[in-house]
């Protein structure tokens, strides 16, 4: 069954009835674009790519009419899309990143909005072609997927342009030494799919409209599709597109080397050092800190790991543990009365250990704050309850403040000062997880595990928290979505 949807004026389009189930956020996106007469064009039209991105497994690359930018961004905001910024080394002119959280799957959807056709070398994209109107005016409607896509002839030519401009000196070395002339299966599939849907006369006509010296370019395009052929094509395109350059030849080369080197170093160093180094995207509205706490450290680690797995694909996520838990001897010692603590032999040792633990927690907290200030999402898999947060308890050495022993008083004051300094940096969200007891006193971390979650939300200008309790019968997947949704609402 087919439904007819009004676009604007007398224009109509035919929409297939759910031949390819989309994620809800993707469905809402295209419905809103059509209802508001937004002129757009998906930059890849083969069914393999479309099937992947409508299920949230790939990014969505869409060219929009630049004159509708304000209207479009208002629509995206209404749909729950939020603007994020790539780090400076990965920013490209007139390409804006929007992310949304799908309510059904809990997946983060990534939309690249192109207001100009910016293409070129990896880490640079040094060309901005002035053919956006031609592409938008020639777009075709895909009834099977219910969206407008780039016309196959333009997509085929763009494929040649993009892949030839991507070739670097290192690619030429591997091409000659290792005979790596073929492209990936994904690119080859795209090329073959487009070839079946284009006519040579149309390809020649479009190339003639784009290039002055079009004959050698057309001859290479109608030849074999491999790196050797595109290596010969690249200098011809660069010469023809000299007026579309965003950088000089030398400036572009230096810029690309700097960007790639910086991003590569940041990624590698972030795995070695604890200091937060960003390599993806940040929140221009400011980073947030989320704490996951509860009686079971394995559960906390599992949840924070899944959160990083979800958000870390698109955003810089800094995972930090706010210090080690006190050992059993210190915990037993903490339960003693002030008089018993002071007269027990290991009191000095335990006091020093408590101060060291406080310093470690404070240090890690400040690393998290640094990442937050840079715009990252900070996830803590253990928050020292009753300590740094100061919600419903007091530091370990609280009683030492009135000790007769001057050394113990110094230790108590040191620990107190550390926590007092740290307390103002409370997380934006605190989730307390509690699992159903299976009889052995341990939590089963399988997908059907029932969890109870209490969520603390920091109120503006206050350390007080509002608590939300979720039915403990909910499975882990549902609880994870609740956590993701609340994080997304704050981002």
N, C-alpha and C positions, 0 to 999 in steps of 0.2 A: 504494500500500500504506500502511496506517495502523498505527501502533504505539500500544499502550496503556501509559501510565505511571502508576504508583501515586503519589498525592500524600500523603495522610495518611488513616489509617483506611480507610474504604470508599470514599473519594472517588477518582474516576478521571477522566482527561481524555484526549481524543483528540488526537494530534499528527500533523500532516501530514508526510509524508516528503519533506522537502527541496524543497518547492515554491518557496521563496525562500531561496537559499543565504545563510547568515549568516556573518559573520566568526567565527572560532573563539572569540574572547573573548566575543562576544555569545551564541553558542550555549552556552558554558560557564556564562555568567551565568544565563540563564533555566533551564537544567537544574538548577543549584544552588538557585535560588529554589524550584523545584517540589519537588525532593527533600527540602528542609529545611522545607517547608510555610510559607514566607515569604508573608505576605499583602501583595500589591502590586497596583498598577494603573497601566498606562501612561496618561498623561494626554492622549494623542492617539491615536485609533484608526483614522484613515483609511489606506488602503493606500499612498497617495502618501508620507505621512510615515513609515510603518513600513518601506517599501522603502528609504528613504533612510538611516534610522538603523541598520538591521541591517547595512548595508555601510560604516558608519563615516563617512558624509558629513554627519551631523547629530548633535546632542546627544540624549541619551536622558533624558526627563523622566518620572520614576516616583514615584508616591505610595506610601509604605510605612506600615505600622502602626507607630506610634511606640513601642508596647510591645515591639517586636522589634528595636529599634535596635541593641542590643549584639550580638545574634545575627547580624544582617545585616552589621554592619561586620566581624565576625570572618570571615564567609563571603567578603566582598569582598576582605579581606586575603589569604585563602587563594588566591583567583583571580588575584591580582596587581594588584588595584586599589589605588591609593594616594590618600590624602586630600591635597588641596591647598586653599589658602586664597585666596579672592579678596581684592584689596586692600580696605581698610576702606570705601572709597567705593562698592564693588560687592558688599558682603556683605548677605545678606538672612536674616531670622530663620528658623531651622529648615529651611534649604536648604543642603545640604552637597555640595561638589564632589569627585567621585572620578574619577581618570583611570587608564587601563590601556593598555598597548602590545600591539597584536594581533601575534601571532607570525607569521602568514602574510603580512599586507599591510604591516606596519611602520607602520600608522596608530595615532594616539593616539585612544582612545575616551573620550568625556566623558559621565559619568553624573551627572545632577542628582538627588540623593535628597531628596524632599520628605517631611518628617515632619509638617508641617502645611500646609494649603492657603494659602500666602502669595501674594497677588496684588496688583495695583494699578499705580500710575504707574511709568513708566520711571525707573530709578535710585533708586526708593524702595520699591515694593511695600508700601504702607502699610496693607494689610488682611490679616487672618488669619482666614479663615472657619472656623466650627466645624461643617463638614459632611463631614469626612474619613471618618467611619464610614459615612455614607450612601453615599458614592461607592464605598468599598471593599466594602460589603455588596451593592451592586448591579452590581459589575463583571461583564463578560462575557468568555468565553473565545474568542479568535480562532483557529480551527483552522488557518487558512491560514498564519498566522505563528507559531503555537505559543506564544501568550502571552496574559495577561489584559489587557484594555483597559477604559477607562472606558465606562460605558453611554452610548450616543449622546444620550439626553435630557439627562443631566447635562453631557455635553461641549458640547452646543449652548448650554445656559444659561450655562455657564462662558465660552464664546466671547463671548457678549453682555456678560457682566460684565467680562471682561478687556479687551476692546476699548473699551468705554465708559469704564472707569477710566483707560485709557491716554491718552485725549484731553487735550491740553494747550492752553493759550491760543494758542500759535503754530499749532497744527493748525486751530483755528477761524479764524484769519486767512487761512490758505491755502485753507480750505474756502470762505470767503466771497469772497475776492478772485480765486482761480483756479478756483473751482468744483470743487475736489478732494474729492468726496464719496464716491467709490468706494474700496474697500480693494484691497490687492494681490491678484494672481491666486491666490496661495497661500492667503490668508485666504478669498477668495470660494469657492475649490474646497472648502475645509474646511466652510464654511457649507452649500453646496449638497449635499455628500456627507452631512452630518448631517441635513439637512431630509428627504432621501429615506428616512431610517432612523428617523424619529421620528413619533409620533402626537400630534396637537394636544392630545388629552385628557390624555396623560401629561405633556406640557410644562406645561400649565396646573396639573396636580396638584402637580408639583414646585415650580413658582413659588409656588403657594399655601402650600406647606410652608415656604418660605424667607422670605417677606415677609408682613408684616401687611397693608399696603395693596397687595395684589398685582394688582388689576385694571388700573390704568394701566401697570404694568410688563409684564403679560402682553399687553396691547394693543399695546405698542411692540415686544415680542419677536416677535409674530406678523405684524408689518408688514414693510416693506422693510428690507433689511440694508445700511445705508449710514451715513456719518458724521453726517448730519443727524439721523437717527432715534436714533442712539446718543448724540448730544449732548443730546437731550431725556431720554434714559434715565439718563444719568450722575447728575444731581442726585437723582433718585428713589432710586437705588441707594445713593448716599452717605448719604442720610438714613436709609434702612432699616438700613444697615450701620454706623451710628455707633458701636455697641457693639463692633464688631470692629476699630476703628481702633488702629493701633500708635503713631500720633503725633497731636498736636493738629493742627487745620487749619493754623494759622500755622507751627507747628513742622515739620510735614511739608513745607510749601511751601519753607521756608528750607533744610531738609535736602536736598530734591531738587535745588534750584538749586545748592547747594554741591557735592553729589556730581557732578552733570553737568558743572559748570564745572571742577572739579578734574580729573576724568578726561579731559576734552577738552584742557585745558591740558597735562597730563602727556603725552598722546599727541603733541601738536604739538611741544612742547619737546624730547621725546626724539629727534625727527628732526633737530633743529637743534643741540642741545648734546651734548657727549660725556658729561656727567655722567649716571649712570644714574637714570632716572625710571621708576617702575613704573606700569603701567596695567591689568594683567590679573590673573594669579594667581602666587602664590609657593609655595615649598616650606616648610611649617611645620617640617620636620626640618632645614632649613638648605640654602642654595644650594650648588651645586657648580661647579667650574671645569674645563672640558675644553679640552685643547690639541690641535690638529691640525697636524702638522708633516711635512715631507718635502722632497724636492729640487725639487718642482714647485709653485710658488706658485699657478698657475692651478688645479691639482688641489685644493690646500688650500682655496682660495676656493670652488670648486665644492662640495666636501663640506660646508664650514661653512654655505654658503648653503642647501643641502638640509636640513641639520640644523635651521637656523632656520626653514625653511619648514614642517617637520614639527612641531616643538615650539612654535614661535612662534604657532601658531593657538590654543593653549590656555594657554601659560605665558609669563611675561616672560623673554625670551631676550636677553641683552646680548652683542653681538658686538664683540670688540675685537681689534685687531692690536697685538702687543707691539713696536711700533717698526719703523722701516724697516730694511731690510738694509743693511749697509755697502756703499758703492759699490766698483767693481772696483779702483780705485787703492788703496783701503784694504785690500782683501782681498789684493792682490798684495804690498803693503807688510807685511802681517801675516805673510807667508810668509818674510820675510827673517830673518836671524840677528839677535840683539840688537845686535851691533856695527854691522851694516848699517843697522838701524833708526835707531840713535842718530846716525849720521853722514850719513844721507840728508837732503837739504834740506827735503822736505815733512814731516819727522817731527813738528814742532810742529803744523802744520795738521792732519795725520792724527790726532794725539793729541787735539786739541780736538774734531775731528769724532767721534772714538770716545766722548768724554765726553758730547757732546750726544746721540748715539745711545743711550747708556746711560741718560741722564736721561729721554729720551722713552719708552723701554721701561719704565722704572721707574714713570713717571707713568701710563702706560696700564695697567700691571699693577695699580696701586693703585685705579684706577677699576673694574677688573674685580673686585678684592677687595671694594670697596664694594658693588657689585651682588650679589656672592655673599653678603655679610653680610645683605643685605636679603631673601635667599631666592631670587634669580634663578638661572637656568641661564646660566652665562658660557661662551661659546665663543670660543676664540682661533684665528684662521686662520693665525697664524704665531707660533711660540714660539722665541725666540732660543736655539737649541740651544748647549750648551756655555757659555752665558753666565748668564742668570738662573737656569736650572735647575741649572747646575753639574754635569751628569751625567758628562761624559767630556771635559771641556776646561777652558779657562781664559779669562779676559777678554783682550781685544785688547791692552791696555797692561800686561799682567802683567810683562813684562821691564823696564818703566820703573821698577819699584820699586827696582832696583839701579843705575839710571842715574847717571852722574857729573853730568849736567845737572840742577840743582835744579828747574828749571821742569818738565822731563819727569817727575821724581819726584813732583811735586805732581799732575800730570795722572794718573799711574798710581795714586796713592793715592785721588784723587777717584773714578775709575772703579771701583776695587776696593771702596770704601766703598758705592757705589751698589748694586753687585751683591750685596755681603754683606748689605745691608739687605733686598734683594728676595728672596734665596734661600729664606728661610723661608716664602714664600708660593708654594710649588710647586703646580701644578694637581693636582686630584684624579685626573684621567685624562689620559694622554698617548697619542695615537694617531699613529704614524709611518707615513705612506703612501708606498709606492713603486710606480710603474707599470711595466708591461712596456715595454721600449724597442722602438719600431717601426722602428728603423734610422736614423732621423733625429735620434735623441736626444731626442725629444719624446713626450709621453704623449697618446694618443687618449682623449678624455673621453667617448666614446659609451657607451651602456648595456652593450655587450659587452666593455668594457675589463677586462682582468685586472689585479687589484691585489694587492699583498702588504701586509699591515698588521701592524705590531708595536705592541702595546698595553702601555703602562706604567701600572701601578696603584700609586698612592701607598700605602704601608703605614702603619698607625697609628704615630705617633711616630717616623717615619723618612722620609728622602728617597729611600730605595732603592725600585726599581720592579721589578715582575714583568713579564716580556715574554711576550706570546702572539703567535705568528706564524700567519697564515692562508694557506692555499694560494693562491699567486699566480694560479691559473687562475680564481678566482671572479670573476663579473661585478660591476660597480660596485654594482648594486642589492643584491646579497647582502652585500657588504662594508658598505654603508650600514646594512643591518639589524643586522649584528653590532655596529657602533658604537652604533646606537640602543639595542640590547638592553643593552649594557654600561653605557651612560649611565643607562638606566632602572633597572638593578639598584642603582645608587649613589644615585639620587634618593630 
